[in-house]
Amino acid sequence: MLGVGVLFLIQAVMAQEDSTTESFWVFRLATNMMGYGSIIVPAIFLKRYLDSRNYKDGGSGFWYPYLVNFFYGKDLHDVEQGVKDTVSPASKPQMTTLQIAIKLCFCAGGLYSSYLTWGVLQERIITRKYGANENNEGGELFTDSQFLVFINRFSAFIIAGCYLQMKRQPKHACPFYKYSFCSLSNILSSWFQYEALKFVSFPTQVLAKACKVIPVMLMGKVVSGNKYPLFDWATAAQLGVGTSIFLLSSHNDSGDGSTTTFSGLLCLMGYMIFDSFTSNWQSEVFKYKMSSMEMMFGVNVFSCVFTSWSLISQGSFAESLGFMLRHPDFTFHAVVLSACSALGQLFIYYTISEFGAVVFTIIMTTRSALAIILSCIIYGHPVNGQGAFGLLVAFSSLGLRIWYKMQQKKKAQQQKEDKTPLLGENK
């Protein structure tokens, strides 16, 4: 059934588009990759040179501790000693039902306000002209998605850096360069996400992002050897079918000026592939026992370096700054966009630490539905009966996944309680 849906999806997106528009995003991607490669390739040769010289054991000099921490990480003995010296955090006080409800509302409100605002501004920046008159004549579009990725990562870097300066973090042995893998995939997934809006509608993008559970599962199986129950694969297939139905309705609805195109499909696929690698690689790096803020800081350090160097080498950094000077409203939108992106990450970490992944998933699933509704209201995207049915099928699959996780959690808790011996019981 999923295969049939995929075939119809591919057939639907094979729309005719201007050949220049079709190919230009590929050129931008290749240019960006050349900029990243100009940093990555010399680093690879430097790593091989240090390995050949056995630099970790026999090196010396001013740069020695920095190069060792970057390429090889700290010694496990020092990390274990540092963990012993770290004071264990105090247990959290028991909260009343009202306090839990207030904290949950705070987390949900923070996630909703951050990511709904971020979604509205994202669509505004990418799909609407700046400087146009009342009849939408004149003006110019902002086209450099990489600059938007840079300002988002720069704000996250500043916030994470300030947090690490204020609060002591546990020591870990992770070589710093390992953050670069998920940083690069995170940059590319964000870039594909922005580029996709040039070819597909925002509701289509949001629903496609919900489908990333499929490549995440596939990538988890490849990268980490994870195994998933049959129920997860069934709901993933249902999600794919619902998305296919929605995209077919968008293609058939001639009233919407933004049809799903082949370039849009490729950009969405690029987003899902790189985003699924990011989460799975971060899971591997988290085995070094660093905190979420250290992960956020390390990833965004490389993201700022990669994107800023690529922008400067292309000359597009100055062009983007010129666009900001010509259009102050774009500057305001870009600043708010980056602030929402950084604050959203903080709310993600806080919500998961306080309520767990299941509650967080529920909040973000409802947020996706609200984002589609809000985009349709503000930007006038039509959704016919077939599209509404596709949305219902897709989001019901997400609801089933949440219900299944809650049942599995209750089952595990019940098994734990059944195995716990009663007080005074003979063992």
C-alpha positions as a Markdown table, in Angstrom:
| # | Residue | x | y | z |
|---|---|---|---|---|
| 1 | Met | 0.0 | 0.0 | 0.0 |
| 2 | Leu | 2.9 | 2.4 | 0.8 |
| 3 | Gly | 4.5 | 1.6 | -2.5 |
| 4 | Val | 1.3 | 2.5 | -4.4 |
| 5 | Gly | 1.2 | 5.8 | -2.4 |
| 6 | Val | 4.8 | 6.6 | -3.3 |
| 7 | Leu | 4.2 | 5.9 | -7.0 |
| 8 | Phe | 1.2 | 8.3 | -7.0 |
| 9 | Leu | 3.3 | 10.8 | -5.1 |
| 10 | Ile | 6.1 | 10.7 | -7.7 |
| 11 | Gln | 3.6 | 11.0 | -10.5 |
| 12 | Ala | 2.0 | 14.0 | -8.8 |
| 13 | Val | 5.2 | 16.0 | -8.3 |
| 14 | Met | 6.4 | 15.7 | -11.9 |
| 15 | Ala | 5.1 | 19.1 | -12.7 |
| 16 | Gln | 6.5 | 21.4 | -15.4 |
| 17 | Glu | 8.7 | 24.3 | -14.2 |
| 18 | Asp | 11.1 | 26.8 | -15.6 |
| 19 | Ser | 14.4 | 25.1 | -16.3 |
| 20 | Thr | 16.4 | 28.0 | -14.8 |
| 21 | Thr | 14.5 | 27.8 | -11.5 |
| 22 | Glu | 14.7 | 24.1 | -11.6 |
| 23 | Ser | 18.5 | 23.9 | -11.8 |
| 24 | Phe | 19.6 | 27.0 | -9.9 |
| 25 | Trp | 19.1 | 25.5 | -6.4 |
| 26 | Val | 21.4 | 22.7 | -7.5 |
| 27 | Phe | 24.1 | 25.2 | -8.4 |
| 28 | Arg | 23.7 | 27.0 | -5.0 |
| 29 | Leu | 24.0 | 23.6 | -3.2 |
| 30 | Ala | 27.2 | 22.7 | -5.1 |
| 31 | Thr | 28.7 | 26.2 | -4.4 |
| 32 | Asn | 27.8 | 25.8 | -0.7 |
| 33 | Met | 29.4 | 22.3 | -0.6 |
| 34 | Met | 32.6 | 23.7 | -2.1 |
| 35 | Gly | 32.8 | 26.2 | 0.7 |
| 36 | Tyr | 32.3 | 23.6 | 3.3 |
| 37 | Gly | 34.8 | 21.3 | 1.6 |
| 38 | Ser | 37.5 | 24.0 | 1.7 |
| 39 | Ile | 37.5 | 23.6 | 5.5 |
| 40 | Ile | 36.8 | 19.9 | 5.7 |
| 41 | Val | 39.4 | 18.6 | 3.3 |
| 42 | Pro | 42.4 | 20.4 | 4.9 |
| 43 | Ala | 41.2 | 19.2 | 8.3 |
| 44 | Ile | 41.2 | 15.6 | 7.0 |
| 45 | Phe | 44.7 | 15.9 | 5.8 |
| 46 | Leu | 45.8 | 17.5 | 9.1 |
| 47 | Lys | 44.2 | 14.6 | 11.0 |
| 48 | Arg | 46.1 | 12.0 | 8.8 |
| 49 | Tyr | 49.3 | 13.9 | 9.3 |
| 50 | Leu | 49.0 | 14.0 | 13.1 |
| 51 | Asp | 48.1 | 10.3 | 13.1 |
| 52 | Ser | 51.2 | 9.4 | 11.1 |
| 53 | Arg | 53.4 | 11.4 | 13.6 |
| 54 | Asn | 51.7 | 9.8 | 16.6 |
| 55 | Tyr | 51.0 | 13.3 | 17.7 |
| 56 | Lys | 48.7 | 12.4 | 20.6 |
| 57 | Asp | 51.4 | 10.5 | 22.5 |
| 58 | Gly | 54.6 | 12.3 | 21.3 |
| 59 | Gly | 53.5 | 15.8 | 20.4 |
| 60 | Ser | 54.3 | 19.0 | 22.3 |
| 61 | Gly | 54.1 | 22.8 | 21.9 |
| 62 | Phe | 51.6 | 25.6 | 22.3 |
| 63 | Trp | 49.0 | 24.0 | 20.1 |
| 64 | Tyr | 49.3 | 20.5 | 21.5 |
| 65 | Pro | 46.4 | 20.5 | 24.0 |
| 66 | Tyr | 44.1 | 22.2 | 21.5 |
| 67 | Leu | 44.8 | 19.8 | 18.7 |
| 68 | Val | 44.5 | 16.8 | 21.0 |
| 69 | Asn | 41.2 | 17.9 | 22.4 |
| 70 | Phe | 39.9 | 18.7 | 18.9 |
| 71 | Phe | 41.0 | 15.5 | 17.1 |
| 72 | Tyr | 41.3 | 12.9 | 19.9 |
| 73 | Gly | 39.4 | 14.1 | 23.0 |
| 74 | Lys | 40.3 | 13.9 | 26.6 |
| 75 | Asp | 41.6 | 10.8 | 28.4 |
| 76 | Leu | 38.9 | 8.7 | 29.9 |
| 77 | His | 40.8 | 8.6 | 33.3 |
| 78 | Asp | 40.6 | 12.4 | 33.6 |
| 79 | Val | 37.0 | 12.4 | 32.7 |
| 80 | Glu | 36.1 | 9.7 | 35.2 |
| 81 | Gln | 38.0 | 11.6 | 37.9 |
| 82 | Gly | 36.2 | 14.8 | 37.0 |
| 83 | Val | 32.8 | 13.0 | 37.3 |
| 84 | Lys | 33.8 | 11.9 | 40.8 |
| 85 | Asp | 34.7 | 15.4 | 41.7 |
| 86 | Thr | 31.4 | 16.8 | 40.4 |
| 87 | Val | 28.7 | 17.3 | 43.0 |
| 88 | Ser | 25.6 | 15.2 | 42.3 |
| 89 | Pro | 22.5 | 17.4 | 41.6 |
| 90 | Ala | 19.9 | 17.6 | 44.3 |
| 91 | Ser | 16.7 | 15.6 | 43.8 |
| 92 | Lys | 13.8 | 17.6 | 42.5 |
| 93 | Pro | 11.1 | 18.6 | 45.0 |
| 94 | Gln | 7.7 | 16.9 | 44.7 |
| 95 | Met | 5.3 | 19.2 | 42.8 |
| 96 | Thr | 1.6 | 19.6 | 43.3 |
| 97 | Thr | -0.9 | 19.0 | 40.4 |
| 98 | Leu | -1.3 | 22.7 | 39.9 |
| 99 | Gln | 2.4 | 23.3 | 39.7 |
| 100 | Ile | 2.8 | 20.5 | 37.2 |
| 101 | Ala | -0.1 | 22.0 | 35.1 |
| 102 | Ile | 1.5 | 25.5 | 35.2 |
| 103 | Lys | 4.9 | 24.1 | 34.2 |
| 104 | Leu | 3.3 | 22.1 | 31.4 |
| 105 | Cys | 1.4 | 25.2 | 30.1 |
| 106 | Phe | 4.7 | 27.1 | 30.2 |
| 107 | Cys | 6.5 | 24.5 | 28.1 |
| 108 | Ala | 3.6 | 24.1 | 25.6 |
| 109 | Gly | 3.2 | 27.9 | 25.4 |
| 110 | Gly | 7.0 | 28.4 | 24.8 |
| 111 | Leu | 7.1 | 25.7 | 22.1 |
| 112 | Tyr | 3.9 | 27.0 | 20.4 |
| 113 | Ser | 4.9 | 30.7 | 20.4 |
| 114 | Ser | 8.5 | 30.0 | 19.3 |
| 115 | Tyr | 7.8 | 27.5 | 16.5 |
| 116 | Leu | 4.5 | 29.0 | 15.2 |
| 117 | Thr | 6.1 | 32.4 | 14.9 |
| 118 | Trp | 9.2 | 30.8 | 13.3 |
| 119 | Gly | 7.0 | 29.0 | 10.8 |
| 120 | Val | 5.0 | 32.2 | 9.8 |
| 121 | Leu | 8.2 | 34.2 | 9.4 |
| 122 | Gln | 9.9 | 31.5 | 7.5 |
| 123 | Glu | 7.2 | 31.4 | 4.9 |
| 124 | Arg | 7.0 | 35.3 | 4.8 |
| 125 | Ile | 10.8 | 35.6 | 4.2 |
| 126 | Ile | 11.1 | 32.9 | 1.5 |
| 127 | Thr | 7.8 | 33.3 | -0.4 |
| 128 | Arg | 6.9 | 37.1 | -0.3 |
| 129 | Lys | 8.7 | 40.1 | -1.8 |
| 130 | Tyr | 10.1 | 43.0 | 0.2 |
| 131 | Gly | 9.6 | 46.5 | -0.9 |
| 132 | Ala | 6.6 | 45.7 | -3.1 |
| 133 | Asn | 3.7 | 48.2 | -3.4 |
| 134 | Glu | 0.1 | 47.5 | -2.5 |
| 135 | Asn | -0.5 | 45.7 | -5.8 |
| 136 | Asn | 2.5 | 43.4 | -5.1 |
| 137 | Glu | 4.4 | 45.1 | -7.9 |
| 138 | Gly | 8.2 | 45.7 | -7.7 |
| 139 | Gly | 10.2 | 44.6 | -4.7 |
| 140 | Glu | 12.6 | 41.7 | -4.5 |
| 141 | Leu | 12.7 | 38.2 | -3.0 |
| 142 | Phe | 15.3 | 37.1 | -0.5 |
| 143 | Thr | 16.9 | 34.0 | -2.0 |
| 144 | Asp | 20.0 | 33.2 | 0.2 |
| 145 | Ser | 18.8 | 30.3 | 2.4 |
| 146 | Gln | 22.3 | 29.8 | 3.8 |
| 147 | Phe | 22.3 | 33.3 | 5.4 |
| 148 | Leu | 19.1 | 32.4 | 7.3 |
| 149 | Val | 20.8 | 29.2 | 8.5 |
| 150 | Phe | 23.8 | 31.3 | 9.6 |
| 151 | Ile | 21.8 | 33.8 | 11.7 |
| 152 | Asn | 19.8 | 31.0 | 13.3 |
| 153 | Arg | 22.9 | 29.0 | 14.2 |
| 154 | Phe | 24.7 | 32.2 | 15.4 |
| 155 | Ser | 22.0 | 33.1 | 17.9 |
| 156 | Ala | 21.9 | 29.5 | 19.2 |
| 157 | Phe | 25.7 | 29.6 | 19.5 |
| 158 | Ile | 25.5 | 32.8 | 21.6 |
| 159 | Ile | 22.8 | 31.4 | 23.9 |
| 160 | Ala | 24.5 | 28.1 | 24.4 |
| 161 | Gly | 27.9 | 29.8 | 25.1 |
| 162 | Cys | 26.4 | 32.1 | 27.7 |
| 163 | Tyr | 24.7 | 29.1 | 29.4 |
| 164 | Leu | 27.9 | 27.1 | 29.5 |
| 165 | Gln | 29.7 | 30.1 | 31.1 |
| 166 | Met | 27.1 | 30.4 | 33.8 |
| 167 | Lys | 26.6 | 26.7 | 34.7 |
| 168 | Arg | 29.3 | 24.0 | 35.2 |
| 169 | Gln | 28.9 | 21.0 | 32.8 |
| 170 | Pro | 30.0 | 17.4 | 33.3 |
| 171 | Lys | 33.4 | 16.5 | 31.7 |
| 172 | His | 33.4 | 14.2 | 28.7 |
| 173 | Ala | 35.9 | 12.6 | 26.4 |
| 174 | Cys | 34.4 | 13.4 | 23.0 |
| 175 | Pro | 36.8 | 14.6 | 20.3 |
| 176 | Phe | 35.5 | 18.1 | 19.4 |
| 177 | Tyr | 35.6 | 17.4 | 15.6 |
| 178 | Lys | 32.8 | 14.8 | 16.0 |
| 179 | Tyr | 30.3 | 17.6 | 16.4 |
| 180 | Ser | 31.1 | 18.6 | 12.8 |
| 181 | Phe | 29.3 | 15.6 | 11.3 |
| 182 | Cys | 25.9 | 16.4 | 12.7 |
| 183 | Ser | 26.6 | 20.1 | 12.3 |
| 184 | Leu | 27.1 | 19.7 | 8.5 |
| 185 | Ser | 24.0 | 17.5 | 8.2 |
| 186 | Asn | 22.0 | 20.0 | 10.3 |
| 187 | Ile | 23.1 | 22.9 | 8.0 |
| 188 | Leu | 22.1 | 20.9 | 4.9 |
| 189 | Ser | 18.7 | 19.8 | 6.4 |
| 190 | Ser | 17.9 | 23.4 | 7.3 |
| 191 | Trp | 19.0 | 24.7 | 3.9 |
| 192 | Phe | 16.9 | 22.1 | 2.1 |
| 193 | Gln | 14.0 | 23.1 | 4.3 |
| 194 | Tyr | 14.2 | 26.8 | 3.3 |
| 195 | Glu | 14.8 | 25.9 | -0.3 |
| 196 | Ala | 11.7 | 23.6 | -0.4 |
| 197 | Leu | 9.5 | 26.6 | 0.3 |
| 198 | Lys | 10.4 | 28.0 | -3.1 |
| 199 | Phe | 8.7 | 25.0 | -4.7 |
| 200 | Val | 6.1 | 23.7 | -2.3 |
| 201 | Ser | 3.5 | 25.2 | 0.0 |
| 202 | Phe | 4.2 | 25.5 | 3.7 |
| 203 | Pro | 1.5 | 23.0 | 4.7 |
| 204 | Thr | 3.1 | 20.5 | 2.3 |
| 205 | Gln | 6.5 | 21.2 | 4.0 |
| 206 | Val | 5.1 | 20.7 | 7.5 |
| 207 | Leu | 3.5 | 17.4 | 6.6 |
| 208 | Ala | 6.6 | 16.2 | 4.8 |
| 209 | Lys | 8.6 | 17.1 | 7.9 |
| 210 | Ala | 6.3 | 14.9 | 10.0 |
| 211 | Cys | 7.2 | 12.1 | 7.6 |
| 212 | Lys | 10.8 | 12.2 | 8.6 |
| 213 | Val | 10.0 | 9.4 | 11.1 |
| 214 | Ile | 10.4 | 7.1 | 8.1 |
| 215 | Pro | 14.0 | 8.0 | 7.1 |
| 216 | Val | 14.9 | 8.4 | 10.8 |
| 217 | Met | 13.9 | 4.7 | 11.4 |
| 218 | Leu | 15.8 | 3.6 | 8.2 |
| 219 | Met | 18.9 | 5.7 | 9.2 |
| 220 | Gly | 18.7 | 4.4 | 12.7 |
| 221 | Lys | 18.8 | 0.8 | 11.4 |
| 222 | Val | 21.8 | 1.6 | 9.2 |
| 223 | Val | 23.8 | 3.9 | 11.6 |
| 224 | Ser | 23.1 | 2.3 | 15.0 |
| 225 | Gly | 21.5 | -1.1 | 14.1 |
| 226 | Asn | 18.3 | -0.2 | 15.9 |
| 227 | Lys | 15.3 | -2.5 | 15.7 |
| 228 | Tyr | 11.7 | -1.2 | 15.6 |
| 229 | Pro | 8.4 | -3.1 | 16.3 |
| 230 | Leu | 6.0 | -3.9 | 13.5 |
| 231 | Phe | 3.6 | -1.3 | 14.9 |
| 232 | Asp | 6.1 | 1.5 | 14.2 |
| 233 | Trp | 6.5 | 0.4 | 10.6 |
| 234 | Ala | 2.8 | 0.2 | 10.1 |
| 235 | Thr | 2.1 | 3.7 | 11.4 |
| 236 | Ala | 5.0 | 5.0 | 9.3 |
| 237 | Ala | 3.4 | 3.5 | 6.3 |
| 238 | Gln | 0.1 | 5.1 | 7.2 |
| 239 | Leu | 1.8 | 8.4 | 7.6 |
| 240 | Gly | 3.3 | 8.0 | 4.1 |
| 241 | Val | -0.1 | 7.2 | 2.6 |
| 242 | Gly | -1.7 | 10.2 | 4.3 |
| 243 | Thr | 1.0 | 12.5 | 3.0 |
| 244 | Ser | 0.7 | 11.1 | -0.5 |
| 245 | Ile | -3.1 | 11.8 | -0.5 |
| 246 | Phe | -2.5 | 15.4 | 0.7 |
| 247 | Leu | 0.1 | 16.0 | -2.0 |
| 248 | Leu | -2.1 | 14.6 | -4.7 |
| 249 | Ser | -4.9 | 16.9 | -3.6 |
| 250 | Ser | -2.5 | 19.9 | -3.7 |
| 251 | His | -1.5 | 18.9 | -7.2 |
| 252 | Asn | -5.0 | 18.5 | -8.4 |
| 253 | Asp | -6.2 | 21.8 | -6.9 |
| 254 | Ser | -5.5 | 24.4 | -9.6 |
| 255 | Gly | -6.5 | 27.2 | -7.3 |
| 256 | Asp | -3.3 | 27.1 | -5.4 |
| 257 | Gly | -0.5 | 29.0 | -7.1 |
| 258 | Ser | 2.2 | 27.0 | -5.3 |
| 259 | Thr | 2.2 | 23.5 | -6.7 |
| 260 | Thr | 4.4 | 20.7 | -5.5 |
| 261 | Thr | 7.2 | 20.3 | -8.1 |
| 262 | Phe | 10.0 | 17.8 | -8.7 |
| 263 | Ser | 12.5 | 20.2 | -7.2 |
| 264 | Gly | 10.3 | 20.6 | -4.2 |
| 265 | Leu | 10.2 | 16.8 | -3.8 |
| 266 | Leu | 14.0 | 16.6 | -4.0 |
| 267 | Cys | 14.5 | 19.4 | -1.5 |
| 268 | Leu | 12.1 | 17.7 | 1.0 |
| 269 | Met | 13.9 | 14.4 | 0.5 |
| 270 | Gly | 17.2 | 16.1 | 1.1 |
| 271 | Tyr | 15.8 | 17.6 | 4.3 |
| 272 | Met | 14.5 | 14.3 | 5.6 |
| 273 | Ile | 17.7 | 12.4 | 4.8 |
| 274 | Phe | 20.1 | 14.9 | 6.4 |
| 275 | Asp | 17.8 | 15.5 | 9.4 |
| 276 | Ser | 17.5 | 11.8 | 10.1 |
| 277 | Phe | 21.3 | 11.5 | 10.0 |
| 278 | Thr | 21.6 | 14.4 | 12.4 |
| 279 | Ser | 19.4 | 12.9 | 15.2 |
| 280 | Asn | 21.1 | 9.4 | 14.8 |
| 281 | Trp | 24.6 | 10.8 | 14.9 |
| 282 | Gln | 23.8 | 13.0 | 17.9 |
| 283 | Ser | 22.6 | 9.8 | 19.7 |
| 284 | Glu | 26.0 | 8.3 | 19.0 |
| 285 | Val | 27.9 | 11.3 | 20.2 |
| 286 | Phe | 25.7 | 11.5 | 23.4 |
| 287 | Lys | 27.3 | 8.2 | 24.4 |
| 288 | Tyr | 30.2 | 10.4 | 25.6 |
| 289 | Lys | 27.9 | 11.7 | 28.3 |
| 290 | Met | 27.9 | 15.4 | 27.5 |
| 291 | Ser | 25.0 | 17.6 | 28.3 |
| 292 | Ser | 22.4 | 18.9 | 25.8 |
| 293 | Met | 23.8 | 22.4 | 26.0 |
| 294 | Glu | 27.3 | 21.2 | 25.2 |
| 295 | Met | 25.9 | 19.4 | 22.2 |
| 296 | Met | 24.1 | 22.6 | 21.2 |
| 297 | Phe | 27.2 | 24.6 | 21.6 |
| 298 | Gly | 29.5 | 22.2 | 19.8 |
| 299 | Val | 27.2 | 21.8 | 16.8 |
| 300 | Asn | 26.6 | 25.5 | 16.4 |
| 301 | Val | 30.3 | 26.3 | 16.6 |
| 302 | Phe | 30.9 | 24.3 | 13.5 |
| 303 | Ser | 27.7 | 25.5 | 11.9 |
| 304 | Cys | 28.8 | 29.2 | 12.3 |
| 305 | Val | 32.2 | 28.4 | 10.9 |
| 306 | Phe | 30.9 | 26.4 | 7.9 |
| 307 | Thr | 28.2 | 28.9 | 6.9 |
| 308 | Ser | 30.1 | 32.1 | 7.5 |
| 309 | Trp | 33.1 | 30.9 | 5.5 |
| 310 | Ser | 30.9 | 29.7 | 2.7 |
| 311 | Leu | 29.0 | 33.0 | 2.6 |
| 312 | Ile | 32.2 | 35.1 | 2.6 |
| 313 | Ser | 34.0 | 33.0 | 0.0 |
| 314 | Gln | 30.9 | 33.4 | -2.3 |
| 315 | Gly | 30.5 | 37.1 | -1.7 |
| 316 | Ser | 26.9 | 36.5 | -0.7 |
| 317 | Phe | 27.5 | 37.6 | 2.9 |
| 318 | Ala | 27.8 | 41.2 | 1.8 |
| 319 | Glu | 24.8 | 40.9 | -0.5 |
| 320 | Ser | 22.6 | 39.6 | 2.3 |
| 321 | Leu | 23.8 | 42.5 | 4.6 |
| 322 | Gly | 22.9 | 44.9 | 1.7 |
| 323 | Phe | 19.5 | 43.4 | 1.5 |
| 324 | Met | 19.1 | 44.0 | 5.3 |
| 325 | Leu | 20.0 | 47.6 | 4.9 |
| 326 | Arg | 17.6 | 48.1 | 2.0 |
| 327 | His | 14.7 | 46.4 | 3.8 |
| 328 | Pro | 14.5 | 47.1 | 7.6 |
| 329 | Asp | 11.4 | 44.9 | 7.8 |
| 330 | Phe | 13.4 | 42.0 | 6.6 |
| 331 | Thr | 16.0 | 42.7 | 9.3 |
| 332 | Phe | 13.3 | 42.6 | 11.9 |
| 333 | His | 11.9 | 39.4 | 10.6 |
| 334 | Ala | 15.4 | 37.7 | 10.4 |
| 335 | Val | 16.2 | 38.7 | 14.0 |
| 336 | Val | 12.9 | 37.4 | 15.3 |
| 337 | Leu | 13.3 | 34.3 | 13.2 |
| 338 | Ser | 16.7 | 33.5 | 14.7 |
| 339 | Ala | 15.5 | 34.3 | 18.3 |
| 340 | Cys | 12.6 | 32.0 | 17.9 |
| 341 | Ser | 14.8 | 29.2 | 16.6 |
| 342 | Ala | 17.3 | 29.5 | 19.5 |
| 343 | Leu | 14.6 | 29.8 | 22.2 |
| 344 | Gly | 12.7 | 26.9 | 20.6 |
| 345 | Gln | 15.8 | 24.7 | 21.1 |
| 346 | Leu | 15.9 | 25.7 | 24.8 |
| 347 | Phe | 12.2 | 24.8 | 25.3 |
| 348 | Ile | 12.8 | 21.5 | 23.6 |
| 349 | Tyr | 15.6 | 20.5 | 26.0 |
| 350 | Tyr | 13.6 | 21.8 | 29.0 |
| 351 | Thr | 10.4 | 20.1 | 28.1 |
| 352 | Ile | 12.0 | 16.7 | 27.5 |
| 353 | Ser | 13.9 | 16.9 | 30.8 |
| 354 | Glu | 10.8 | 17.8 | 32.7 |
| 355 | Phe | 8.1 | 15.7 | 31.0 |
| 356 | Gly | 9.8 | 13.2 | 28.8 |
| 357 | Ala | 9.8 | 12.5 | 25.0 |
| 358 | Val | 6.2 | 11.4 | 24.8 |
| 359 | Val | 4.7 | 14.7 | 26.2 |
| 360 | Phe | 7.1 | 16.6 | 24.0 |
| 361 | Thr | 6.0 | 14.6 | 20.9 |
| 362 | Ile | 2.3 | 15.3 | 21.7 |
| 363 | Ile | 3.0 | 19.1 | 21.9 |
| 364 | Met | 5.0 | 19.2 | 18.7 |
| 365 | Thr | 2.4 | 17.1 | 16.8 |
| 366 | Thr | -0.4 | 19.5 | 17.7 |
| 367 | Arg | 2.0 | 22.4 | 16.9 |
| 368 | Ser | 2.4 | 21.0 | 13.4 |
| 369 | Ala | -1.4 | 20.9 | 12.9 |
| 370 | Leu | -1.8 | 24.4 | 14.2 |
| 371 | Ala | 1.1 | 25.6 | 11.9 |
| 372 | Ile | -0.8 | 24.3 | 8.9 |
| 373 | Ile | -4.1 | 25.9 | 10.0 |
| 374 | Leu | -2.3 | 29.2 | 10.7 |
| 375 | Ser | -0.5 | 29.2 | 7.3 |
| 376 | Cys | -3.8 | 28.5 | 5.5 |
| 377 | Ile | -5.4 | 31.4 | 7.2 |
| 378 | Ile | -2.6 | 33.9 | 6.8 |
| 379 | Tyr | -1.4 | 33.0 | 3.3 |
| 380 | Gly | -4.5 | 31.6 | 1.8 |
| 381 | His | -3.5 | 28.0 | 1.0 |
| 382 | Pro | -6.7 | 26.1 | 0.0 |
| 383 | Val | -7.3 | 22.6 | 1.4 |
| 384 | Asn | -10.0 | 20.6 | -0.3 |
| 385 | Gly | -11.8 | 17.5 | 1.0 |
| 386 | Gln | -9.2 | 15.1 | -0.3 |
| 387 | Gly | -6.4 | 17.2 | 1.3 |
| 388 | Ala | -8.3 | 17.3 | 4.7 |
| 389 | Phe | -8.7 | 13.5 | 4.5 |
| 390 | Gly | -5.0 | 13.1 | 3.9 |
| 391 | Leu | -4.2 | 15.3 | 6.9 |
| 392 | Leu | -6.5 | 13.3 | 9.0 |
| 393 | Val | -4.8 | 10.0 | 8.0 |
| 394 | Ala | -1.4 | 11.4 | 8.5 |
| 395 | Phe | -2.0 | 13.0 | 11.9 |
| 396 | Ser | -4.0 | 10.0 | 13.1 |
| 397 | Ser | -0.9 | 7.8 | 12.5 |
| 398 | Leu | 1.1 | 10.2 | 14.7 |
| 399 | Gly | -1.6 | 10.0 | 17.3 |
| 400 | Leu | -1.4 | 6.2 | 17.2 |
| 401 | Arg | 2.4 | 6.3 | 17.6 |
| 402 | Ile | 2.0 | 8.5 | 20.7 |
| 403 | Trp | -0.6 | 6.2 | 22.1 |
| 404 | Tyr | 1.6 | 3.2 | 21.5 |
| 405 | Lys | 4.6 | 4.8 | 23.3 |
| 406 | Met | 2.4 | 5.6 | 26.3 |
| 407 | Gln | 1.1 | 2.1 | 26.4 |
| 408 | Gln | 4.7 | 0.7 | 26.2 |
| 409 | Lys | 5.8 | 3.1 | 29.0 |
| 410 | Lys | 2.9 | 2.0 | 31.2 |
| 411 | Lys | 3.6 | -1.7 | 30.5 |
| 412 | Ala | 7.3 | -1.2 | 31.4 |
| 413 | Gln | 6.4 | 0.6 | 34.6 |
| 414 | Gln | 3.9 | -2.2 | 35.5 |
| 415 | Gln | 6.5 | -4.9 | 35.0 |
| 416 | Lys | 9.0 | -2.9 | 37.1 |
| 417 | Glu | 6.4 | -2.7 | 39.9 |
| 418 | Asp | 5.6 | -6.4 | 39.7 |
| 419 | Lys | 9.2 | -7.3 | 40.0 |
| 420 | Thr | 9.7 | -5.1 | 43.1 |
| 421 | Pro | 9.5 | -7.3 | 46.2 |
| 422 | Leu | 7.1 | -6.1 | 49.0 |
| 423 | Leu | 8.6 | -4.9 | 52.3 |
| 424 | Gly | 9.4 | -7.9 | 54.5 |
| 425 | Glu | 8.9 | -10.4 | 51.6 |
| 426 | Asn | 11.5 | -13.2 | 51.6 |
| 427 | Lys | 13.8 | -12.9 | 48.6 |
